[in-house]
Amino acid sequence: MLRVPLRLTKNEVCILLGVGRDKLTRMEREDESFPKSMKEGVTRQAAVYYDYQAIIEWYENWKTNTQQNRGL
């Protein structure tokens, strides 16, 4: 049985999308459709997570829009 994570760390999202941490932060800030991060606590040091399914859906939409804009 394949196990799918419910949430991803910032590093895991970077690996999944093939981007660096700075690029991920910029994507979250500049792209309104990019899934928002969730903090595990209220402190500044609290771990930051992203919803796995939201990241996958965003990527599929981004890929479709990119291909349409290129005329593929």
Summary of the structure (lengths in Angstrom):
residues: 72
radius of gyration: 13.6
end to end distance: 35.2
largest distance: 46.0
contacts: 146
relative contact order: 0.18
helix: 51%
strand: 12%
